[in-house]
Amino acid sequence: MVELSSLLFKPVIERDTSNVVGRIKNAYFSQGCTTIEYFVVSSCKQGCDALLPIADVLCFSDAIVVQNDANVRCIDDVDFTLFSNGIIGMEVYTQNGILKGKIQKVEFAKGGKVSKLCTENEQFTPQNVACVGDVILLKSTKQSKAKKAIIPRPEKETTVLALKENKKKQIANLSDASVPLLQNETEKTVSCSSQVDVDFAPIRLANAPMAIKTTADSPYFSSNALKMLDAPSTEEDGRTPARIISDYSFLLGRVLSCNLTSYTGAIIAKEGTIVDDALVEKSRRYGKLVDLVLISKNV
């Protein structure tokens, strides 16, 4: 296995002429980081970065040896929509957003097939990778189903017989232990229960206090005193209906202008609710019919 980080900045040499083509700068991976497709080379001939297909590499060692007719291409001539680079140092996350670390090592075979992606503490295979973009996102791990608990059973089943004879003996013993009442004693108990002695002592009621004597100076209010003072007999309340309402069908179809709450603060109906028979009956149970009349409005 070859480690990608060990190849960085190593020279690329042509085998026949021993000319230095450039130095390895980076690598382009296929989707899912399954294989390395190209090496990015700082080209000495073209004066810019070029791409070296991994298929043209003869060996990896202290230098990368290639054939003289290696297909070194300009970096602008390749469509990189299906490739990803900069894997070294890229962050790795799970589907739950947990950071697993940054890629420190990438191991691959001579043909370019990637075998391991290693972070500081963990390592993954390309099969664990869901997608690669600005970061590497791993696939969600399948949770193994819990095995059903096995209830131990006896090897041989045994039948249990209820002992009815013992129960009969116990009932017989209880009947023998009971003592019957004599006839005289039963007559006494019946007579005691039928005869009731009535002995009520008379209760004396306290005399009512004498009426307070009025004098000439003491105020005297007659039945028409309120009329003489020109005072209203009762306070007028514009909201209270003049008669007791027994039929609340006139509320049907109205809309609540605010929340209808119970005495404990619980919401009976929310603002904007259309009044129907069920809401009228519910308000009746909570004692909130008057509030329902006051806060309901015609649309």
N, C-alpha and C positions, 0 to 999 in steps of 0.2 A: 504494500500500500504506500502511496505517496501522499505527503502532507502539503497542502497548498501553501501555507504560510512559509514553508521552507524553500519554496521556489521563487518567492518574490525577490526582485532585483537581481536574479541570476542571469547570466548572459545566454543568449540564443546564438548558437554557432552552426554554420553550414558545414556539412560533413566533408565535402570534397575540397572546398577552397579554404576552409577554416576561417572564413570571415564572420565577424560578429554582426548579426542582423539587428540586434537590439537587446533590451532587458525586459524581463517579465514584470508587469505592473499590476495586473488584475486578471480576472477571469469572468467569462460570461457563462451562466448556468441555464439549463433548460427549465421549463415549468416544473415546479415542485422540487427543484434542486436534485433531480435524479442523475443528471450527467453534466460534465463540463464540455461545452461545445467549442469555445474559443479562448485563447489567451490574449490579453491586451499587451502589446509589445511597443516599447518606445523605439520606433524604427530609426536606425541610423541612415538608411538610404533615402527614405521619403521625407525625413525631417519632421514627422508627426507620428501620432499613435496609429498603430496598425493592428490587424487581427491575424492571429496564427491559428488555423484549425488544429485541434488536438490530434486529428488523424494523421497529420504530417510530422508529428514528433516521433523520433526514433528511440530516444531514451531520456530518462530523467536522472541526473546525478548532480555533481557540482556545477554543471552547465546543462542546458537543454540543447540536444543535438537534433538538427533537422536536415532534410534533404536540400540540395541546391535549388531544386525546382519547387520548393514549398510555396503553397498558395497563400502568400502573405497579402492580405487585402486591406484597402483603406477603410478606416473605421466608419466613414460616411457612406460606404456602399452596402451596408448591411442593415436590414430591418430588425430592430431590437425589441419589437413589441412582444415577442414570445420568449424573450430572454431576460435575465436579471443578473445584476452584478453587485459588487460591494458587499458580498455575503460576510466577509471577515469583519467583525465588529458590529454586525446587525443584531438588534434585540429580538428575543424570542418570547412570544406570549401564548398563553393558552386561550381557549374559547371563553373562559371566565375572566380574561383580562389580567391574569397573574403573570408577572415577569419571571421567566426562567433563567435569564442571564443574557449575555452577549456571546456570539459565535467567536470562539478563539481558534478552533482548528477545523479543517475540512479534509477528510481522508478520501482518496479516490484511487481506483485501479488505473493501470496503464492506458486502457481504452477510454478512460474518462468517466466511468460509472462511479458515482459517489456512494460510499458505504456508510459514513458516519458524519454527523454534524455535532461538534462538541462545544459546550459552554464551559463556564468556570467549574461547575459542579455536576452537570448532567450531559448526556449524549443522546442523540436522536438519529433515526434513520430517515431517508427521504419518504418512506411510507407514512411517517408520522406528520408530515408537513401537509397542511391544507392549502395554503397559498403563500406567495412571496410578493411583497410590495416594498413599502418603506420599512416594514418589519416582517418577521416570519411568524405566521399564525399556525399553531399546531391543531391537529384534529382532536375532537372531543373523545376522551377515553370511554369505551363501553363499560358500563357498570355490570358486573356479574350479578345474576339473579341469586337471591338468597335461597339456599336449599330449604326445602320443607322439613320441619322438625319431625323426626321419626319417633312415633310413640311405641314404646316397647310393649310387645304382646307376649303372653305366655305361649309356650310351645303346644301345650295341650289344654283344651277347654274342659272345665269341670262344671257340673250342674249342681246348683244349690237347692236343697229341699227345705221348705218351711216346716217347722215343727208345730203342727196344729194341736197336737195332744197337750203340750205344755200350756198353750193358751187356754184350752178348755179347763185344765186343772186350776189355773190361776183364777178364772172367772168363778169356778165352783167354790174356791176358798173364800173369795170375797163375798159371795152370797151367804155362806155359812157364818161369816163373821158379823153380818148385819143382825141387829137385835130388834125384833118387832115390838111396837108399842102395845101396851095393854089397852083393853077397850075403855076402861075408866079414864085412863090418861088422855085418850083421844077425845072423849066427851068433854073433859075439862078444857082442853085446848080450843075446841069449837065454841064452847060457851063463853070463854074469855074473849075470843075474837069477835063474837056477835054482840056482847054487852059492852056498851060505851057509857061511862059515867060522865054526865054533863054537869060541870060546875064552873059557871062563868061569874066572875066578880064584876059588879057594875063599875064602870069607869066614869069618874067625875070629870066633867069638862070645866075648864077655867072660865070664870065669868068674863064677858067682854068688857073692855074698859069704857068708862063713862065718856060721853061726847064732850068735846071741849066747848066750854061756854063762850059764846061770842059777845063782844061789847059793841058799843056804838062806834068806837074808834077802829075796830078790826075791819079789814076789807071784806067786801061781800061781792062775790062773783055770781051773777045770774046766768041763766042758760043763753041769754043774748048778749053776754059781755063782749064777745069778739065783734059782734055787729056794732056795738056802741063804740068800740075802739077803732073800728074800720080796719081790722086786721084779718088777713086770710086765715081760714081755718086749717088749711093744709098747704104745704109748700108745693109749688107747681114744678113739675119735672117734664120738660118737653120730650125727653127720650122715652119715658115710661108710657106704654100704651094705656089708653083710658079703660080698656077692658082686658080680661084675661084671654090670652090667645090659646086656643085649643087646636087650631088647624094651621100648620106651618107650610102648607103647600105653596103659599105665595113666594117662598124662598127658592123654590126649585128653578134652576137656570141662572141664579145669581153667581157672581164671582167674588171670592174672598179678597179683600184689599190688603190683608196682612195674615200672619199665621194665627190659627186658632189653637190656643194652648189650654191645658187643664189647670187645676188649682196647684198641682205640683210642678208645673212648668213643662210637662210633656206635650209634644206637638200632636194635636188631634188631626189637623189638616193644614197644609202649607198654603202660602199665598198664591193666588191664581187658580185655586181649586174650584171647580164648578159644583155648586150645591146640588145634591141629589137626595133621594129618600134615605140611602144608607148613611150619609153624613148627618142628616137631620136626626135620625135615630141614635147615631153615635153621640151627637151633641146632647141629646136628651139624657143618655146614660151618664154623661159626665156633668150634667147640670149646667151646660153652657149654651142653652138655646137663646137666651137674651143676647149673649155675646155674638152668637151666629147672626142674629138679626141686625146687630149694630155694625158689624164689619163686612157684611155682604152687600154688594152693590149690583145694580142692573148694568149689563153690558151695553 
